[in-house]
Amino acid sequence: CAALSALLLLVGSLFGVCRIVAPLGSWANGFVVSQFLLCALAVWSHLATLLCNPGYVLPDEIVDGDEVLERGDPSRWCYKCQGPKPRRAHHCSTCQRCVRRMDHHCPWVNTCVGERNQKFFLLFLIYTLLYCISTAAALIWRWRFCMSHPRPEGCPRIVEFVMVIIVGATLLVLAVVFGIFAAVMLWGQVDGIWCDQTGIEALKGEDGWARPPQAVLREVMGATPSWRWLLPMRPAGKVASRLV
């Protein structure tokens, strides 16, 4: 699934949008560049999510003073990992590890989404959604343009036109499906940040931690708002010091 999601983004840019939209004039060149930029940011965020340690808890990890654990507290000790379970950490049955502030295990990135890679996953959803919206809009505009003009410049001959319709319809379906998926997942992430509640906590019916949304957002994206928030780079500031 991880490879498939990245592959579909690349195929959509290389063989779909460029082939269908680029011939329509100089303005389309700027659109194609923006599509490649969104695609690159989405793939970069996807790889960052996949390759980054989501926040695995080490068996012999020494936690902060307010997270001191005792074997006598079964809710704070993982008997599968035989190690401490800090607050908001959960054991992933797929990764076979405990993950700090685990949100969920995502098959599309083939790893858990947790304390250290939630920012990358959030950016992956944002850039994928923008890419899908722009792709669908461009495909619909091209189809309407060629339907309303008899053989205008940039519209293919009948054989090529049939191929464009087939490829374009396929890409349009993929863009809509991926767009809906990304929008639903993005809403879940935004709602989790707003309520300070992870996906696991929501499934268990546990209440959020009632922190201000701004504090949670800074914990996820970085202590200080900056251009780094827009790129899948490790958060800077106080929060980052915990994630080293």
C-alpha positions as CSV (number, residue, x, y, z in Angstrom):
1,C,0.0,0.0,0.0
2,A,2.8,2.4,0.8
3,A,4.5,1.9,-2.6
4,L,1.1,2.0,-4.4
5,S,0.1,5.4,-3.0
6,A,3.4,7.0,-4.0
7,L,3.2,5.3,-7.4
8,L,-0.3,6.5,-8.2
9,L,0.8,10.1,-7.4
10,L,3.8,9.8,-9.8
11,V,1.8,8.2,-12.6
12,G,-0.8,10.9,-12.3
13,S,1.8,13.6,-12.8
14,L,4.0,11.9,-15.4
15,F,1.5,10.3,-17.7
16,G,-1.8,11.9,-16.9
17,V,-1.9,15.6,-16.3
18,C,1.2,16.4,-18.4
19,R,-0.1,14.4,-21.4
20,I,-3.6,15.8,-21.2
21,V,-3.2,19.3,-20.0
22,A,0.2,20.4,-21.2
23,P,-0.7,20.8,-24.9
24,L,-3.3,23.5,-24.2
25,G,-0.9,26.4,-24.2
26,S,1.8,28.3,-22.2
27,W,-0.5,28.7,-19.2
28,A,-0.6,25.0,-18.8
29,N,3.1,24.8,-18.3
30,G,2.8,26.7,-15.0
31,F,0.0,24.3,-14.0
32,V,2.1,21.3,-14.7
33,V,5.0,22.7,-12.7
34,S,2.6,23.3,-9.7
35,Q,1.4,19.7,-10.1
36,F,4.9,18.3,-10.0
37,L,5.6,20.5,-6.9
38,L,2.5,19.2,-5.1
39,C,3.4,15.6,-6.1
40,A,7.0,16.0,-4.9
41,L,5.9,17.4,-1.6
42,A,3.3,14.6,-1.2
43,V,5.8,11.9,-2.0
44,W,8.5,13.6,0.3
45,S,6.0,13.7,3.1
46,H,5.0,10.1,2.5
47,L,8.6,8.9,2.6
48,A,9.2,11.0,5.7
49,T,6.2,9.4,7.4
50,L,7.3,5.9,6.4
51,L,11.0,6.2,7.3
52,C,10.7,8.2,10.5
53,N,10.6,6.5,13.9
54,P,7.0,7.2,14.9
55,G,8.0,7.3,18.6
56,Y,8.8,3.7,19.6
57,V,9.2,3.2,23.4
58,L,12.4,1.3,24.2
59,P,12.1,-1.6,26.7
60,D,14.8,-0.1,29.0
61,E,13.7,3.5,28.4
62,I,13.9,5.9,31.4
63,V,11.0,8.3,31.3
64,D,10.6,11.7,32.8
65,G,9.8,12.2,36.5
66,D,6.1,12.6,35.8
67,E,6.1,9.4,33.8
68,V,7.8,7.1,36.3
69,L,6.2,3.7,35.9
70,E,5.8,0.7,38.3
71,R,5.3,-2.9,37.4
72,G,2.4,-2.9,39.8
73,D,0.4,-0.7,37.6
74,P,-0.8,-2.9,34.7
75,S,-2.1,0.0,32.7
76,R,1.4,1.6,32.6
77,W,3.4,-1.5,31.8
78,C,3.4,-3.4,28.5
79,Y,3.6,-7.1,29.1
80,K,4.1,-7.8,25.4
81,C,7.1,-5.5,25.1
82,Q,8.1,-6.1,28.7
83,G,8.8,-2.4,29.2
84,P,7.3,0.8,30.4
85,K,4.3,2.3,28.7
86,P,4.4,6.1,29.1
87,R,1.2,8.1,29.2
88,R,-0.7,8.0,25.9
89,A,1.5,5.3,24.5
90,H,-0.1,2.2,23.0
91,H,1.1,-1.2,21.8
92,C,0.7,-1.7,18.0
93,S,-0.1,-5.3,17.2
94,T,1.2,-4.8,13.6
95,C,4.6,-3.2,14.5
96,Q,4.8,-5.2,17.7
97,R,6.1,-2.1,19.5
98,C,4.7,0.5,21.9
99,V,4.4,3.9,20.3
100,R,4.2,7.3,22.1
101,R,1.0,9.1,21.4
102,M,0.0,6.6,18.9
103,D,-2.8,7.7,16.6
104,H,-3.3,4.6,14.4
105,H,-1.4,2.2,12.2
106,C,-1.8,3.3,8.6
107,P,-1.3,0.7,5.8
108,W,-0.9,3.5,3.2
109,V,2.3,4.5,4.8
110,N,3.1,1.0,6.2
111,T,3.8,2.3,9.7
112,C,2.3,3.8,12.8
113,V,1.4,7.5,13.1
114,G,2.7,8.7,16.4
115,E,4.5,11.4,18.3
116,R,7.4,11.8,15.9
117,N,5.8,11.5,12.5
118,Q,2.3,12.9,12.8
119,K,3.5,16.2,11.2
120,F,4.7,14.3,8.1
121,F,1.5,12.4,7.9
122,L,-0.6,15.6,8.2
123,L,1.4,17.2,5.4
124,F,1.1,14.1,3.3
125,L,-2.7,14.3,3.6
126,I,-2.8,18.1,2.8
127,Y,-0.6,17.9,-0.3
128,T,-2.4,14.8,-1.5
129,L,-5.8,16.4,-1.2
130,L,-4.6,19.6,-3.0
131,Y,-3.1,17.4,-5.7
132,C,-6.3,15.4,-6.2
133,I,-8.5,18.6,-6.3
134,S,-6.3,20.3,-8.9
135,T,-6.0,17.1,-11.0
136,A,-9.7,16.6,-11.0
137,A,-10.4,20.2,-11.9
138,A,-7.9,20.2,-14.7
139,L,-9.2,17.0,-16.2
140,I,-12.8,18.2,-16.1
141,W,-11.8,21.6,-17.6
142,R,-9.9,19.8,-20.5
143,W,-12.8,17.6,-21.3
144,R,-15.3,20.5,-21.4
145,F,-12.9,22.5,-23.5
146,C,-12.5,19.9,-26.1
147,M,-16.2,19.0,-26.1
148,S,-17.3,22.6,-26.7
149,H,-14.8,23.4,-29.4
150,P,-14.5,21.5,-32.7
151,R,-10.9,20.4,-33.0
152,P,-9.3,23.4,-31.2
153,E,-5.6,23.6,-30.9
154,G,-4.3,21.1,-28.3
155,C,-7.2,18.7,-28.7
156,P,-6.2,15.3,-30.1
157,R,-7.5,13.4,-33.1
158,I,-10.3,10.9,-32.7
159,V,-8.1,7.9,-31.8
160,E,-6.0,9.9,-29.4
161,F,-9.1,11.6,-28.1
162,V,-10.6,8.2,-27.1
163,M,-7.3,7.3,-25.3
164,V,-7.4,10.7,-23.5
165,I,-11.0,10.0,-22.4
166,I,-10.0,6.6,-21.1
167,V,-6.9,7.7,-19.3
168,G,-8.5,10.9,-18.1
169,A,-11.6,9.1,-16.7
170,T,-9.4,6.6,-14.9
171,L,-7.3,9.4,-13.4
172,L,-10.4,11.4,-12.5
173,V,-11.8,8.4,-10.6
174,L,-8.5,7.9,-8.8
175,A,-8.3,11.6,-8.0
176,V,-11.8,11.6,-6.5
177,V,-11.3,8.4,-4.5
178,F,-7.9,9.5,-3.2
179,G,-9.2,13.0,-2.5
180,I,-12.2,11.7,-0.5
181,F,-9.8,9.4,1.4
182,A,-7.4,12.2,2.1
183,A,-10.1,14.6,3.1
184,V,-11.7,12.1,5.6
185,M,-8.3,11.3,7.1
186,L,-7.3,15.0,7.3
187,W,-10.5,15.8,9.1
188,G,-9.7,13.1,11.6
189,Q,-6.3,14.5,12.2
190,V,-7.5,18.1,12.5
191,D,-10.3,17.0,14.9
192,G,-7.7,15.1,16.9
193,I,-5.5,18.1,17.2
194,W,-8.5,20.4,18.1
195,C,-9.7,17.9,20.8
196,D,-6.2,16.8,21.8
197,Q,-7.3,13.2,21.3
198,T,-5.5,10.4,19.4
199,G,-7.3,8.0,17.2
200,I,-6.7,5.1,19.6
201,E,-8.1,7.2,22.5
202,A,-11.2,8.0,20.4
203,L,-11.8,4.3,19.6
204,K,-11.5,3.5,23.3
205,G,-13.9,6.3,24.3
206,E,-11.3,8.1,26.3
207,D,-11.6,11.9,26.7
208,G,-9.0,14.2,25.3
209,W,-6.4,16.0,27.4
210,A,-8.2,19.4,27.2
211,R,-5.1,21.3,26.1
212,P,-5.5,24.4,23.9
213,P,-5.5,23.5,20.2
214,Q,-2.6,25.9,19.6
215,A,-0.4,24.0,22.1
216,V,-1.2,20.7,20.4
217,L,-0.6,22.1,17.0
218,R,2.8,23.5,18.1
219,E,3.7,20.1,19.6
220,V,2.9,18.4,16.2
221,M,4.3,21.0,13.8
222,G,7.0,22.8,15.8
223,A,7.2,25.2,18.7
224,T,7.3,28.3,16.5
225,P,5.3,28.9,13.3
226,S,7.6,29.2,10.3
227,W,8.2,28.0,6.8
228,R,9.3,24.7,8.3
229,W,5.7,23.9,9.0
230,L,5.1,23.6,5.3
231,L,7.9,21.0,4.7
232,P,8.3,17.5,6.0
233,M,11.2,18.4,8.2
234,R,11.7,17.6,11.9
235,P,9.9,20.2,14.1
236,A,12.2,22.9,15.5
237,G,12.2,24.3,19.0
238,K,11.3,22.9,22.4
239,V,9.2,20.1,21.0
240,A,12.0,18.9,18.8
241,S,14.3,18.4,21.7
242,R,12.1,15.6,23.0
243,L,12.1,13.9,19.6
244,V,15.8,13.5,19.2
